[in-house]
């Protein structure tokens, strides 16, 4: 255990508290069992280390952070480790990469029940179905999801430009005033283009030259390590997932022909749909469905997008289509706070009531004519007018 303590202290030392993610203020840290999921590279580890540093400062005797992929846990069970930690007056335990530990949910449940004085925070892959494990954690655990940087967060992290989070209601009802206020402080279009190319994953700060290579490495780690750990899938299935992702990345937005695609990948229909939803849960794909009930997971999506524009650029050998980039950005940012579905009239139906058509500077109203609560999210414009909203403004929703 001493070695784990040393690793924890070394990780904590350089942590900076200047910039904090949107989720920071939404987490109720007083809960005894908290889970934070999210894709690799979006900043889950940094978030919890920041919390430890701000909350506990130098008083770390009752606190410990460990990553569950440490070799230590190949010889020592999480249960025994926690018992030893509690004996040493441990009260706050942070378990990173929990999906790397077999049957984690059973042991976490037992630890929670046996040690009422212990608070536990766990993190795991966004593909992890927290409530599907062998133990029932639904009555014990509070779940949060951390997404990649919003455009608003990118501006703060890279340029120290701070703007408030907007609601969609504010954005649609007072959009003229909002766009004027932001434009008085920045020139948004150039900054937005920069974000679209390399602003979604916080690790852009480490090296912009190797940013896309790092994204590819993240994708490989998700396919080769995270998904097999979560779904117990074999090597052959990993290769099928890789092929599927490759096919989609070259033709997004992808309107799937399930029969044709299943033959192309070499799997049956049900397996194909399972893989699509698995890649969606892993934050590699965005699946746009017409079903608004959220229950029909065996129905094919109407359209498939890669998760974010940075991922599009990193995975495709082709120049990313401008229209697809706009739609992907809009989908990616709106889904954090809202239900988003396919619309037969516009591009997207939000919360089953608002219709949005996403387009360029000269996008006309034809597609959404006659609809109430219908808007155009237009690219390459600075100011809003009537129901036409600059698409970059939707990056201020979290």
Secondary structure as UniProt FT lines:
FT   HELIX           2..13
FT   HELIX           22..25
FT   TURN            29..30
FT   STRAND          33..38
FT   TURN            40..41
FT   HELIX           44..56
FT   TURN            57..58
FT   TURN            61..62
FT   STRAND          63..67
FT   TURN            68..69
FT   HELIX           71..74
FT   HELIX           78..87
FT   TURN            88..89
FT   STRAND          92..96
FT   HELIX           98..100
FT   TURN            102..103
FT   HELIX           104..114
FT   TURN            116..117
FT   STRAND          119..125
FT   TURN            126..127
FT   HELIX           130..132
FT   TURN            138..140
FT   STRAND          142..145
FT   HELIX           151..159
FT   HELIX           168..173
FT   HELIX           175..183
FT   TURN            184..185
FT   HELIX           188..198
FT   HELIX           202..205
FT   TURN            209..210
FT   HELIX           211..221
FT   HELIX           222..226
FT   HELIX           227..231
FT   HELIX           235..249
FT   HELIX           258..265
FT   HELIX           269..281
FT   TURN            282..283
FT   STRAND          285..288
FT   TURN            297..298
FT   STRAND          303..306
FT   HELIX           309..315
FT   HELIX           322..334
FT   TURN            335..337
FT   STRAND          340..342
FT   STRAND          348..350
FT   TURN            351..353
FT   STRAND          354..359
FT   TURN            361..362
FT   HELIX           366..368
FT   TURN            369..370
FT   STRAND          374..378
FT   TURN            379..380
FT   TURN            386..387
FT   STRAND          388..390
FT   HELIX           391..396
//
